[in-house]
Amino acid sequence: MSWPEHGAMPAALSKQLSQARCREIIDFSVNTNPFGPPADLKRKLKEWTDTIYQYTDPSHCTLREHMAEKISCKPDHVLPGNGGAELIFAAARLFANKKVVLIEPTFTEYKQALQANGAEVISFYTNEETRWQWSFQHLKPLLEKSDGIWFCHPNNPTGSVSAKEDIVQLLTYCRAANKLLVVDEAFYDFQQDPFLFHRYIKGNDPIILLRSMTKMYAVPGLRLGYMLASENLIEKINNYLPPWNVNSIAEQAMSYLLNQEAFVNQTVQRLHKEKNRVLKGLQTLKEIEVFPSAVNFYLIRHIKNIDMRPLLTFLAQEGIHARHTYHFPGLDGKYLRLAVKTKSENDQLLQSLARWSGGC
């Protein structure tokens, strides 16, 4: 039996820890919006069921026009997908039999997708000492030997963001050297002051942005995501996707959710207020070190930098599932990732951690 590859796999984690699922679990490994989707979405979903009796437009023209209007780009520069995962694997095909720099530790599906297409992955590891920051000067020697670079921003699982000056240097270099740059922005809208990559894309820049609507809108089952890139790159990626890859209900949902600016703003305000409260509580625990994060999750570790399985097991016994880090090179199980949840759920976590820390 191996560790579950993702969060939100409570049965698999319970089995790995040899624990019976005999109680309700609060799953802190799930890093979607803790406040749930927009209040009106359920009613809208019922309305949209009438659309399933007709074929959608396989080119998604109407949706792409609406998305372009909301994002301030051209319709030919946006491509909807059946969730972020579909677009990750489609984008990875551009690196078939090529060399690509991957900034790690990061979401494991990138390497999986790249290697499935025969890419040679050159890993650049960030670490705790730099708070998982990278610098362009350290990346440049690897970039010169590769065909492009792939990274997540803000990064999962560390919650870290990169310095603006390094990002701009990287964008400038990739543009001048024609190196393909892929940025997964799955959590960009949880930031209080996000770096908006799409504002830097010009003409035929070799830049691809991946965005998921799963996280902010708490709708993982709907499979909603989209890509921003030049017309040339969008056309190439689209050729890798099957016709009608986005169903009619998903089309309607994407269009509706892109109009929910007030919902997003309210979520960000509520979430960061609650996160700050939680982090202050964690900082009082003598055995726990907590790391800053720009988004809706964060990392913790034991002050002695030891394997976190004992705490992972203890929390599971308390009815709380954390995200293990055994699959993340550079983290290697010595950290746990925890999502920001509701106040009552976060209080239960803090109480459980206090009991564990007090008993160490």
VOVO-189210 format. One record per residue (C-alpha): x, y, z; residue in one letter; residue number from 1. Coordinates in Angstrom, 1 decimal, padded with zeros to 4 digits. Layout:
REM residues N
       u       v       w  rest   nr
       X       Y       Z     A  NUM
...
***
This chain:
REM residues 360
       u       v       w  rest   nr
   000.0   000.0   000.0     M    1
   001.4   003.4  -001.0     S    2
   000.5   006.9   000.2     W    3
  -002.4   008.6  -001.6     P    4
  -001.1   010.8  -004.5     E    5
  -003.5   013.7  -003.8     H    6
  -005.4   015.3  -001.0     G    7
  -009.1   014.6  -000.7     A    8
  -008.6   010.8  -000.5     M    9
  -009.8   010.1   003.0     P   10
  -010.3   006.3   002.5     A   11
  -006.8   005.9   001.0     A   12
  -005.2   007.8   003.8     L   13
  -007.1   005.9   006.5     S   14
  -006.0   002.6   004.9     K   15
  -002.4   003.7   004.7     Q   16
  -002.5   004.7   008.4     L   17
  -004.2   001.4   009.3     S   18
  -007.2   003.2   010.8     Q   19
  -010.8   002.4   010.4     A   20
  -013.0   005.3   009.2     R   21
  -015.3   005.1   012.2     C   22
  -015.9   008.8   012.6     R   23
  -016.6   011.9   010.6     E   24
  -013.4   013.4   009.1     I   25
  -012.5   017.0   008.7     I   26
  -010.3   017.0   005.6     D   27
  -007.6   019.6   005.8     F   28
  -005.9   018.1   002.8     S   29
  -008.6   019.6   000.6     V   30
  -007.6   023.1  -000.4     N   31
  -010.7   024.4  -002.1     T   32
  -012.7   027.4  -000.9     N   33
  -013.7   026.5   002.7     P   34
  -016.8   028.7   002.4     F   35
  -018.2   026.7  -000.5     G   36
  -019.4   027.8  -003.9     P   37
  -021.6   030.9  -004.7     P   38
  -024.9   030.6  -002.9     A   39
  -027.0   030.6  -006.1     D   40
  -025.0   028.0  -007.9     L   41
  -027.1   025.0  -006.9     K   42
  -030.2   026.6  -008.3     R   43
  -028.4   027.5  -011.5     K   44
  -027.2   023.9  -012.0     L   45
  -030.8   022.7  -012.0     K   46
  -031.6   025.3  -014.7     E   47
  -028.7   024.2  -016.8     W   48
  -029.8   020.6  -017.0     T   49
  -032.0   021.4  -019.9     D   50
  -028.8   022.1  -022.0     T   51
  -027.8   018.4  -021.9     I   52
  -030.2   017.5  -024.7     Y   53
  -028.2   019.4  -027.3     Q   54
  -024.6   019.3  -028.5     Y   55
  -022.4   022.2  -027.5     T   56
  -020.4   024.2  -030.0     D   57
  -017.1   022.2  -030.1     P   58
  -015.1   025.4  -030.6     S   59
  -016.8   027.1  -027.5     H   60
  -017.0   030.4  -029.4     C   61
  -019.6   032.1  -027.1     T   62
  -017.8   030.9  -024.0     L   63
  -014.4   032.1  -025.2     R   64
  -015.8   035.5  -026.1     E   65
  -017.2   035.9  -022.7     H   66
  -014.1   034.7  -021.0     M   67
  -012.0   037.0  -023.1     A   68
  -014.2   040.0  -022.1     E   69
  -013.9   039.1  -018.4     K   70
  -010.1   038.5  -018.5     I   71
  -009.3   041.4  -020.9     S   72
  -007.7   039.3  -023.7     C   73
  -008.7   038.1  -027.2     K   74
  -011.0   035.1  -027.7     P   75
  -008.2   033.4  -029.7     D   76
  -006.0   033.6  -026.6     H   77
  -008.2   031.6  -024.2     V   78
  -009.0   027.9  -024.2     L   79
  -011.5   026.2  -021.8     P   80
  -010.8   022.7  -020.6     G   81
  -012.2   019.8  -018.7     N   82
  -010.5   020.9  -015.5     G   83
  -006.9   021.9  -015.0     G   84
  -005.6   018.4  -015.3     A   85
  -006.7   018.0  -018.9     E   86
  -004.8   021.2  -019.8     L   87
  -001.7   020.2  -017.8     I   88
  -001.4   017.0  -019.8     F   89
  -002.1   018.7  -023.1     A   90
   000.5   021.5  -022.5     A   91
   003.0   018.8  -021.6     A   92
   002.9   017.5  -025.1     R   93
   004.7   020.6  -026.3     L   94
   007.7   019.3  -024.4     F   95
   007.7   015.9  -026.0     A   96
   011.3   014.6  -026.2     N   97
   012.6   018.0  -025.0     K   98
   014.3   019.3  -021.9     K   99
   012.3   021.3  -019.4     V  100
   013.2   022.9  -016.1     V  101
   010.7   022.2  -013.3     L  102
   010.8   024.2  -010.1     I  103
   010.2   021.8  -007.1     E  104
   008.8   020.9  -004.7     P  105
   005.6   021.3  -006.5     T  106
   002.4   019.6  -007.7     F  107
   003.4   016.1  -008.8     T  108
   001.2   015.9  -011.9     E  109
   003.5   018.2  -013.8     Y  110
   006.4   015.8  -013.8     K  111
   004.0   012.9  -014.4     Q  112
   002.6   014.6  -017.5     A  113
   006.0   015.7  -018.8     L  114
   007.6   012.3  -018.4     Q  115
   004.6   010.6  -020.0     A  116
   005.5   012.6  -023.1     N  117
   009.2   011.7  -023.1     G  118
   010.4   015.0  -021.7     A  119
   013.7   015.2  -019.8     E  120
   012.8   016.9  -016.5     V  121
   015.6   019.1  -015.0     I  122
   014.5   019.7  -011.4     S  123
   015.5   023.0  -009.7     F  124
   014.9   022.6  -005.9     Y  125
   013.8   025.5  -003.7     T  126
   014.1   025.0   000.1     N  127
   013.0   026.1   003.5     E  128
   016.0   028.4   004.0     E  129
   014.9   030.7   001.2     T  130
   011.2   030.2   002.0     R  131
   011.0   028.2  -001.2     W  132
   012.0   031.2  -003.3     Q  133
   014.0   031.0  -006.5     W  134
   016.1   033.6  -008.3     S  135
   016.4   034.1  -012.0     F  136
   020.2   034.1  -011.8     Q  137
   020.2   030.6  -010.3     H  138
   017.7   029.3  -012.8     L  139
   019.5   030.8  -015.9     K  140
   022.2   028.2  -016.3     P  141
   019.6   025.4  -016.4     L  142
   017.4   027.4  -018.7     L  143
   020.2   027.8  -021.2     E  144
   020.4   024.0  -021.5     K  145
   016.7   023.4  -021.8     S  146
   013.7   024.1  -024.1     D  147
   011.6   025.8  -021.4     G  148
   010.4   025.9  -017.8     I  149
   007.3   025.0  -015.9     W  150
   006.3   026.2  -012.4     F  151
   003.3   026.8  -010.2     C  152
   002.6   030.3  -008.9     H  153
   001.6   030.6  -006.1     P  154
   003.2   027.3  -005.5     N  155
   001.5   024.1  -004.3     N  156
   002.3   022.8  -001.7     P  157
   004.4   025.6  -000.2     T  158
   002.0   028.5  -000.7     G  159
   005.0   030.6  -001.7     S  160
   005.1   033.4  -004.3     V  161
   008.2   034.6  -006.2     S  162
   009.7   038.0  -006.2     A  163
   008.3   040.3  -008.9     K  164
   011.8   041.2  -010.2     E  165
   012.7   037.6  -010.7     D  166
   009.5   036.9  -012.5     I  167
   009.9   039.8  -014.9     V  168
   013.5   038.7  -015.6     Q  169
   012.3   035.2  -016.4     L  170
   009.5   036.4  -018.7     L  171
   011.9   038.7  -020.5     T  172
   014.5   035.9  -020.9     Y  173
   012.0   033.4  -022.2     C  174
   010.6   035.9  -024.7     R  175
   014.0   036.8  -026.0     A  176
   015.4   033.2  -026.1     A  177
   012.1   031.7  -027.3     N  178
   011.9   029.3  -024.3     K  179
   008.5   028.0  -023.5     L  180
   007.2   029.1  -020.1     L  181
   004.3   027.3  -018.5     V  182
   002.8   028.8  -015.3     V  183
   000.0   027.0  -013.4     D  184
  -002.0   029.7  -011.6     E  185
  -004.5   027.4  -009.9     A  186
  -004.5   029.5  -006.7     F  187
  -003.7   032.9  -008.1     Y  188
  -007.2   034.3  -007.1     D  189
  -006.7   033.5  -003.4     F  190
  -003.9   036.1  -003.2     Q  191
  -004.5   039.6  -001.8     Q  192
  -002.1   041.2  -004.3     D  193
  -001.6   038.7  -007.2     P  194
   001.0   039.0  -009.9     F  195
  -001.1   038.8  -013.1     L  196
   001.0   037.1  -015.7     F  197
  -001.6   037.5  -018.4     H  198
  -000.9   041.3  -018.5     R  199
   002.6   040.5  -019.6     Y  200
   001.7   038.3  -022.6     I  201
   002.3   040.0  -025.9     K  202
   001.8   038.8  -029.4     G  203
   003.4   035.4  -029.9     N  204
   005.1   035.2  -026.6     D  205
   006.1   031.6  -025.7     P  206
   004.0   031.7  -022.5     I  207
   001.2   029.5  -021.3     I  208
  -000.9   030.2  -018.2     L  209
  -003.1   027.4  -016.7     L  210
  -006.0   028.3  -014.4     R  211
  -008.4   026.1  -012.5     S  212
  -011.8   027.2  -011.3     M  213
  -012.0   024.2  -008.9     T  214
  -010.3   025.9  -006.0     K  215
  -011.8   029.3  -005.6     M  216
  -015.4   028.2  -006.5     Y  217
  -015.2   024.8  -004.6     A  218
  -016.5   022.8  -007.6     V  219
  -014.0   020.0  -008.2     P  220
  -016.7   017.7  -009.6     G  221
  -017.6   020.1  -012.4     L  222
  -014.1   020.0  -013.9     R  223
  -013.6   023.7  -014.9     L  224
  -010.3   025.1  -016.1     G  225
  -008.9   027.3  -018.9     Y  226
  -005.6   028.3  -020.6     M  227
  -004.3   031.7  -021.6     L  228
  -001.7   031.8  -024.4     A  229
  -000.9   033.2  -027.8     S  230
  -003.2   032.2  -030.7     E  231
  -000.5   030.0  -032.1     N  232
   000.0   028.0  -028.9     L  233
  -003.8   027.8  -028.2     I  234
  -004.3   026.3  -031.7     E  235
  -001.6   023.7  -031.1     K  236
  -003.0   022.7  -027.7     I  237
  -006.5   022.6  -029.0     N  238
  -005.4   020.0  -031.6     N  239
  -004.5   017.7  -028.6     Y  240
  -007.9   017.9  -027.1     L  241
  -010.9   015.9  -028.0     P  242
  -014.0   017.6  -029.5     P  243
  -016.7   018.6  -027.0     W  244
  -014.2   018.3  -024.1     N  245
  -016.3   020.8  -022.1     V  246
  -019.9   019.7  -021.5     N  247
  -022.9   022.1  -021.7     S  248
  -023.3   022.4  -017.9     I  249
  -019.6   023.2  -017.4     A  250
  -019.9   025.8  -020.1     E  251
  -022.7   027.5  -018.4     Q  252
  -020.9   027.2  -015.0     A  253
  -017.7   028.8  -016.3     M  254
  -019.6   031.7  -017.8     S  255
  -021.6   032.3  -014.6     Y  256
  -018.6   031.9  -012.2     L  257
  -016.5   034.4  -014.1     L  258
  -019.1   037.0  -013.2     N  259
  -018.7   036.4  -009.5     Q  260
  -016.1   039.1  -008.7     E  261
  -017.8   040.1  -005.5     A  262
  -017.8   036.5  -004.3     F  263
  -014.1   036.2  -005.0     V  264
  -013.3   039.5  -003.2     N  265
  -015.3   038.5  -000.2     Q  266
  -013.7   035.1  -000.1     T  267
  -010.2   036.6  -000.1     V  268
  -011.0   039.0   002.7     Q  269
  -012.6   036.3   004.9     R  270
  -010.0   033.7   004.2     L  271
  -006.9   035.9   005.0     H  272
  -008.5   037.1   008.1     K  273
  -009.1   033.6   009.3     E  274
  -005.7   032.4   008.1     K  275
  -004.0   035.1   010.1     N  276
  -005.9   034.1   013.2     R  277
  -004.9   030.4   012.7     V  278
  -001.3   031.1   012.1     L  279
  -001.1   033.2   015.2     K  280
  -002.6   030.3   017.1     G  281
   000.0   027.9   015.6     L  282
   002.9   030.1   016.5     Q  283
   002.1   029.6   020.2     T  284
   002.7   025.9   019.9     L  285
   006.2   025.0   021.2     K  286
   006.7   021.9   018.9     E  287
   005.4   023.3   015.7     I  288
   006.9   025.7   013.1     E  289
   004.5   027.2   010.6     V  290
   005.5   028.9   007.3     F  291
   004.0   031.9   005.7     P  292
   001.7   031.5   002.7     S  293
   000.1   033.7   000.2     A  294
  -002.9   031.5  -000.3     V  295
  -005.5   029.2   001.4     N  296
  -003.1   026.6   002.7     F  297
   000.3   026.5   004.5     Y  298
   003.0   024.1   005.7     L  299
   004.0   023.1   009.2     I  300
   006.8   020.9   010.5     R  301
   008.2   019.7   013.8     H  302
   010.9   022.0   015.2     I  303
   013.3   019.1   015.2     K  304
   012.7   018.6   011.4     N  305
   011.6   014.9   011.8     I  306
   009.2   012.7   009.9     D  307
   005.7   013.9   010.4     M  308
   004.0   010.5   010.3     R  309
   003.4   010.5   014.1     P  310
   001.5   013.8   013.9     L  311
  -000.3   012.8   010.7     L  312
  -001.5   009.6   012.6     T  313
  -002.4   011.5   015.7     F  314
  -004.5   014.0   013.8     L  315
  -006.3   011.2   011.9     A  316
  -007.1   009.6   015.2     Q  317
  -008.6   013.0   016.2     E  318
  -010.8   013.0   013.0     G  319
  -008.5   015.4   011.1     I  320
  -006.8   014.6   007.8     H  321
  -003.7   016.6   006.8     A  322
  -001.9   016.4   003.5     R  323
   001.2   014.3   003.7     H  324
   004.3   015.4   001.8     T  325
   005.9   012.1   001.0     Y  326
   005.4   012.6  -002.8     H  327
   007.1   016.0  -002.8     F  328
   010.8   015.8  -003.4     P  329
   012.5   018.2  -001.0     G  330
   009.7   017.9   001.6     L  331
   009.9   014.1   002.0     D  332
   007.3   013.7   004.7     G  333
   008.9   016.2   007.1     K  334
   006.1   018.7   006.5     Y  335
   002.3   018.6   006.6     L  336
   000.1   020.8   004.4     R  337
  -003.0   022.2   006.0     L  338
  -005.8   024.1   004.3     A  339
  -007.6   027.1   005.8     V  340
  -011.1   025.8   006.8     K  341
  -014.0   027.4   008.6     T  342
  -013.5   028.9   012.1     K  343
  -015.0   026.0   013.9     S  344
  -013.0   023.5   011.9     E  345
  -009.8   025.5   012.4     N  346
  -010.5   025.6   016.1     D  347
  -010.7   021.9   016.3     Q  348
  -007.3   021.6   014.5     L  349
  -005.7   024.1   016.9     L  350
  -007.1   022.2   019.9     Q  351
  -005.8   018.9   018.5     S  352
  -002.4   020.3   017.7     L  353
  -002.2   021.8   021.2     A  354
  -002.9   018.4   022.8     R  355
  -000.2   016.8   020.6     W  356
   002.4   019.6   021.2     S  357
   001.7   019.5   024.9     G  358
   002.3   015.7   025.0     G  359
   005.6   015.9   023.1     C  360
***
